[in-house]
Amino acid sequence: MGAGINFGEDATFITPALLRVAPTNSNVLIAWPASPITFSLQRKSGITGTNWVNVTNSVSVGSNENQVIISPLGTNAFYRLKYP
């Protein structure tokens, strides 16, 4: 009998959503697929560390995507989606 992991009947698996980043005039559009699962967009200024903060810009839905417009910060910024 092979070894395995039993997640049970109530297990929920979430497919990772990919971010799409595109320039828009003098801003940047960050988008990800619209889904009934709620993700929070987070950012931080450095690649190391754990100081992620929620992006407070409003999220709009268009073309079946969640979309956020970001003004350039003038420094590096790293973004991720966080669930829940």
C-alpha positions in Angstrom: 0.0 0.0 0.0 1.5 3.4 -1.0 2.0 6.3 1.3 -0.2 9.3 0.8 -1.8 12.3 2.4 -5.5 12.2 3.3 -6.9 15.8 3.1 -10.4 14.7 4.0 -13.7 15.6 2.4 -13.6 19.3 3.3 -10.2 20.1 1.8 -10.1 23.1 -0.4 -7.4 23.5 -3.0 -6.7 26.9 -4.5 -5.1 27.3 -7.9 -2.5 30.0 -7.8 -3.5 33.1 -9.8 -0.8 34.8 -11.9 -0.4 38.6 -11.9 -0.4 40.5 -15.1 1.6 43.7 -15.1 1.2 46.3 -17.9 2.1 50.0 -18.4 -0.8 52.4 -18.8 0.1 56.0 -19.6 2.1 57.1 -16.5 0.8 54.3 -14.2 1.0 50.5 -14.0 -1.9 48.1 -14.2 -1.7 45.0 -12.1 -4.4 42.4 -12.9 -5.3 38.8 -12.1 -8.2 36.5 -13.1 -11.6 37.4 -11.5 -12.6 34.6 -9.2 -15.1 33.9 -6.4 -12.0 33.4 -4.2 -10.9 36.7 -2.7 -7.2 37.5 -2.9 -5.5 40.5 -1.4 -2.9 42.3 -3.4 0.2 43.0 -1.3 3.5 44.7 -1.9 6.9 45.4 -0.3 10.0 47.3 -1.3 12.6 44.6 -1.0 12.7 40.9 -2.1 13.9 39.7 1.4 12.0 40.0 4.7 8.4 39.5 5.6 7.1 43.0 5.7 4.3 42.6 3.1 1.5 45.3 3.3 -1.9 45.3 1.7 -2.3 47.6 -1.3 -5.2 49.9 -0.6 -5.9 51.1 -4.1 -9.4 50.2 -5.3 -9.9 47.0 -7.3 -12.1 47.2 -10.4 -13.3 44.3 -12.5 -12.9 44.4 -16.3 -12.3 41.8 -19.1 -12.9 39.1 -16.5 -9.9 40.3 -14.4 -9.5 42.1 -11.1 -7.5 45.3 -11.9 -5.6 47.8 -9.8 -3.9 50.9 -11.1 -0.6 51.7 -9.3 1.3 55.0 -9.4 5.0 54.4 -9.8 6.8 54.6 -6.5 10.2 55.6 -7.9 11.7 52.6 -6.1 11.5 48.8 -6.5 8.2 47.2 -5.5 7.3 43.6 -5.4 3.7 42.3 -5.5 2.0 39.1 -4.6 -1.5 37.8 -4.1 -2.4 36.6 -0.6 -5.2 34.2 0.4 -7.2 34.7 2.6 
